Amino acid sequence: MADIQARAGAQPDRTRGVRSIVIGVLVALLAPLGGFLGGTMVGSSGSGDDLDPLFLWLFVGMVIGGIGGVVAIMGALRWNRANHGSR
C-alpha cells in the first residue's frame, strides 16, 4: 500500500493549472460583456458632466476581465512548469 502511494506521489500532476486556464478565460471573455449588459440596463444619465453608468459598468467589467486574463496566464505558466519539470 505504501509503495502505491509513493509511486503516485512521485509522478507530477500534468493537469495542474488547466482549471485556472479555463476559469480565467471564461471570466476574461464574459466579464466585459456582463459589464456592457449591466451598463445598458442602467442606461445613460443624459448629462455631460456626470460619470456615465455605461462607462462605469464597462470599466468594471474590463477590470474584472483583466483579472481573469491574469488568472489564465498564471494557470498556463503553472501547467507549463508541471509538464516541463518531468523531462
C-alpha positions as CSV (number, residue, x, y, z in Angstrom):
1,M,0.0,0.0,0.0
2,A,2.8,2.4,0.9
3,D,4.5,1.5,-2.4
4,I,1.5,2.6,-4.5
5,Q,1.2,5.9,-2.6
6,A,5.0,6.5,-3.0
7,R,4.7,6.0,-6.8
8,A,1.6,8.2,-7.0
9,G,3.3,11.0,-5.1
10,A,6.4,10.8,-7.3
11,Q,4.5,11.4,-10.6
12,P,3.8,15.0,-11.4
13,D,0.3,16.2,-11.9
14,R,0.1,17.1,-15.6
15,T,-3.3,18.8,-15.3
16,R,-2.2,21.4,-12.8
17,G,-3.3,24.8,-14.0
18,V,-5.9,23.6,-16.5
19,R,-8.8,24.6,-14.3
20,S,-7.3,28.1,-13.8
21,I,-6.9,28.5,-17.5
22,V,-10.5,27.6,-18.2
23,I,-11.9,29.7,-15.4
24,G,-9.6,32.7,-16.3
25,V,-10.5,32.6,-20.0
26,L,-14.3,32.4,-19.2
27,V,-14.1,35.3,-16.8
28,A,-11.9,37.3,-19.3
29,L,-14.5,36.8,-22.0
30,L,-17.7,37.2,-20.1
31,A,-16.9,40.0,-17.7
32,P,-16.7,42.8,-20.3
33,L,-19.9,41.5,-21.9
34,G,-21.6,41.5,-18.5
35,G,-20.3,45.0,-17.8
36,F,-21.7,46.2,-21.1
37,L,-25.1,44.5,-20.4
38,G,-25.3,46.0,-16.9
39,G,-24.4,49.4,-18.3
40,T,-27.1,49.3,-21.0
41,M,-29.7,48.1,-18.4
42,V,-28.9,51.0,-16.1
43,G,-28.9,53.4,-19.0
44,S,-27.3,56.8,-19.6
45,S,-27.6,59.7,-17.2
46,G,-28.1,62.2,-20.0
47,S,-26.0,64.9,-18.5
48,G,-22.5,65.5,-19.8
49,D,-20.8,66.4,-16.5
50,D,-21.7,63.2,-14.6
51,L,-19.8,59.9,-14.9
52,D,-21.8,57.8,-17.3
53,P,-23.1,54.5,-15.8
54,L,-22.4,52.7,-19.1
55,F,-18.8,53.7,-18.9
56,L,-18.6,52.8,-15.2
57,W,-20.1,49.3,-15.7
58,L,-18.0,48.6,-18.8
59,F,-14.8,49.8,-17.0
60,V,-15.5,47.5,-14.0
61,G,-16.2,44.6,-16.4
62,M,-12.9,45.3,-18.2
63,V,-11.0,45.3,-14.9
64,I,-12.6,42.0,-13.8
65,G,-11.9,40.6,-17.3
66,G,-8.2,41.7,-16.9
67,I,-8.0,39.9,-13.6
68,G,-9.4,36.8,-15.4
69,G,-6.8,37.1,-18.0
70,V,-4.0,37.2,-15.4
71,V,-5.5,34.1,-13.7
72,A,-5.5,32.3,-17.1
73,I,-1.9,33.3,-17.7
74,M,-0.8,32.1,-14.3
75,G,-2.6,28.8,-14.8
76,A,-0.8,28.4,-18.2
77,L,2.5,29.0,-16.5
78,R,1.7,26.5,-13.8
79,W,0.6,24.0,-16.4
80,N,3.8,24.6,-18.4
81,R,6.0,24.2,-15.3
82,A,4.2,20.9,-14.4
83,N,4.7,19.5,-17.9
84,H,8.3,20.6,-18.5
85,G,9.5,19.7,-15.0
86,S,9.3,16.0,-15.6
87,R,11.6,15.9,-18.7
